[in-house]
Amino acid sequence: MKLLTHNMLTSKIIKGVQQGYPLGITATKVDVKEVDFNPDFVSRMIPKLDWPALCKAAEDVGHSAELPKEVVPEYETNEEFLKKAHHVLLQVEVIEGNLVCPESGRKFPVNNGIPNMLLNEDEV
């Protein structure tokens, strides 16, 4: 699961959960995979992200050292910033672990890079 995907997931669907965002990450296996750098794609994604949640996720998986804590001004033309964002968003992948609801503590397993967000009948 790429951190781009994580940034858009919520556990709000659980009965009684008001926000369910951002999900915590407890990763047991994280890989970094090469992905071609596409500055246009990354710059189009930046306004759609919850940047503080991305920074926390990067920290949770041990890849926050290079990531700025805030979006820089004029990021669209700042190649250094876009490359750092690209790395965290598209190259860092959680292969095994859990996503954790911040309100209920419910764990959602991540296996082979795929988060399982299915709920039990009593949770809906």
C-alpha positions in Angstrom: 0.0 0.0 0.0 1.5 3.3 -1.1 1.3 6.2 1.3 -0.7 8.0 -1.3 -3.5 5.4 -0.8 -3.2 5.6 3.0 -3.8 9.4 2.9 -7.2 8.8 1.4 -8.4 5.9 3.6 -10.7 6.3 6.6 -12.5 4.1 9.1 -15.5 6.4 9.3 -17.7 3.4 8.1 -17.4 1.7 11.5 -20.5 2.2 13.6 -19.9 4.9 16.2 -16.8 6.3 14.6 -17.1 10.0 13.8 -14.0 10.8 11.8 -11.8 7.7 11.6 -8.9 9.7 10.1 -6.0 9.5 9.8 -5.4 5.8 10.3 -2.3 4.9 12.2 0.2 2.5 10.6 2.0 -0.3 12.4 4.2 -1.8 9.6 6.1 -5.0 9.9 7.5 -4.8 6.4 8.1 -1.7 4.3 9.7 -1.7 0.8 11.0 1.1 -1.4 10.3 0.5 -5.0 11.5 2.6 -7.9 8.8 4.5 -9.7 9.4 6.9 -12.5 9.3 10.5 -11.4 6.3 12.4 -12.8 6.4 16.0 -11.5 3.1 16.9 -13.1 1.3 14.1 -11.3 2.9 14.8 -7.9 2.1 18.5 -8.1 -1.5 17.8 -9.0 -1.8 15.5 -6.0 -0.4 17.9 -3.4 -3.6 20.0 -2.9 -5.6 16.8 -2.5 -3.5 15.5 0.4 -3.7 16.0 4.1 0.0 16.9 4.4 0.2 16.5 8.2 -1.3 13.0 7.9 1.2 12.2 5.2 4.1 13.4 7.4 2.8 11.2 10.3 2.4 8.2 8.0 6.0 8.7 6.7 7.2 8.9 10.3 5.3 5.7 11.2 7.1 3.8 8.5 10.5 5.3 9.1 10.7 7.5 6.0 10.1 11.0 7.2 13.7 12.3 7.4 13.7 14.1 4.0 10.0 15.1 3.9 9.4 18.8 4.8 6.8 19.3 7.6 4.9 21.8 5.4 4.1 22.2 1.7 6.6 24.8 0.4 5.4 27.8 -1.5 5.3 27.5 -5.3 5.8 23.7 -4.9 4.7 23.2 -8.5 8.1 24.4 -9.7 10.2 23.2 -6.8 11.7 19.9 -8.2 13.5 19.1 -5.0 10.3 19.3 -3.0 8.4 17.3 -5.6 11.0 14.5 -5.6 10.8 14.2 -1.8 7.0 14.1 -2.0 7.2 11.6 -4.9 9.4 9.3 -2.9 7.1 9.2 0.1 3.9 9.1 -1.9 4.8 6.6 -4.6 7.9 4.7 -3.7 7.5 3.8 0.0 5.1 0.9 0.3 3.7 -0.9 3.4 3.8 -4.6 2.5 2.8 -6.1 5.8 1.3 -4.6 9.0 -1.9 -2.9 10.2 -3.9 0.3 9.8 -5.4 1.4 13.1 -8.6 3.4 13.6 -7.7 6.5 15.7 -11.0 6.4 17.5 -11.9 2.7 18.0 -8.5 1.1 17.8 -9.8 -1.4 15.2 -7.0 -2.9 13.2 -7.2 -3.4 9.5 -4.5 -5.8 8.2 -2.3 -5.1 5.3 -1.1 -8.2 3.5 1.0 -8.3 0.4 0.6 -4.5 0.1 -3.3 -4.7 0.1 -5.2 -3.2 3.0 -8.3 -5.2 4.1 -10.9 -2.7 5.1 -13.8 -5.2 5.3 -15.9 -4.9 8.4 -17.7 -7.5 10.5 -21.5 -7.5 10.5 -21.7 -6.0 14.0 -19.4 -3.0 12.9 -21.8 -1.5 10.3 
